[in-house]
Amino acid sequence: LADGYDDDICFVVGADNLYGMENWINIEGILSEFKIIVLGRNGINIKEVINNCHILKKYQSSFIIFEEFKMDISSTGFRESFDQNLVNKNVFKYIIENDLYRGENDV
């Protein structure tokens, strides 16, 4: 784990997912119980997006921000390509074994 972080369960999202996050089902419950790791994407000012949304701002301590994240990767890109090189081999194995990213049946 990264220095300074314990073994809490976290959600990892690209900065573009902050837009509309206030509409997620049970977003306040999610934000009150979990950390959200936000990876920089497309030059989005993450702190500005959080501060401009009442619910996100209320739970701003739930966010761990990596503004300088430079890898061009997304779950959408992985689902479309299923390229093993985009994820750790253990993550890929877990995805296969648990039948994740099932296409149109994906939940």
N, C-alpha and C positions, 0 to 999 in steps of 0.2 A: 504494500500500500504506500501511497505517497506520504512523505513526511508530514506529520501534523494531522493526519486523518486516521480515525479508528476504523473498525470493521462494520460500520453501519451499512445497511442496505440503502443504495442510492439509485435514482433514476438518472440516466445519461441522455441528454437531448442536445441537438444542435440549436444554436441561438434562434434560428427561424421558427422553431417550435414554441417559442415564448409567445408569438403572436397567436392569439386564440386560446392560449392555455387556460385563461379564466373560464372558458366554456367546457373544460374537461369535466367529466362526471366526478363528483366528490373531490374537486380540486383543493378545497380547504382542508379536507381530511388528509389528502396526500401531502400537501405542503406542511401540515402540522406534525406529521409523523416521519417523513423521509427527507433526506437531502436530495437536491436536484443539482447534478453536475451539468453545467451549461458550457458547451464548446463553441468557441467563436466560429462564425460562418458568415461569409459574404460581407465582411466589414460592418456587421450589425453592432451598434452600441448597446451592449447587453444591459448595462446599468440603467441607461436611459429607458429602454423598453420596460424593465422591471419597475422603475419609478413612475412611469406613465400609466400603470395599471394598478388600480386600487388593491385588488386581491394579492397580486404578486408583491407589491410594495409592502403590504401588511406582513408578509412572510419572507421578506428579503433575506433574513438570516438563514433561511433554508437553502439558499443558492450558493454553490461553490462554482466560481466563474474562472474559466480558462479562456480569456479573451484572445490570447495569441495562438490558439490552436490552429494549425495550418494544414492538417491532412484533409484531403478531399475524399471524405467517406461519409456515407449515410446508410441508415438501415434500408431506406428505399433503394439505394444503389445496390446494396447487397441482395435484397429480395429479388431484384430484377436480373442480376447476373449470377448469383450463387457462387461467386468467385471466392474460392478458399483462401486466396492470398489477401483478402480484405479483412480477415479475422484470424485470431489466434487459433491454432489447430484444436485446442481443447474446446474453445467456443464453437467451432464448426462441428465437432463431434457431438456436443450437447444439442445443437440445433437439429442435427440429423436424427439423433436418438430420441428426441422429444417431439419430432414431427412439427417443428416450428416453421413459420413462413410457408404455409400450405397453399399460397396463391389466393384465389378468390374466397376460399373458406377461412382465410386468416382473420383472426378476431383482434 
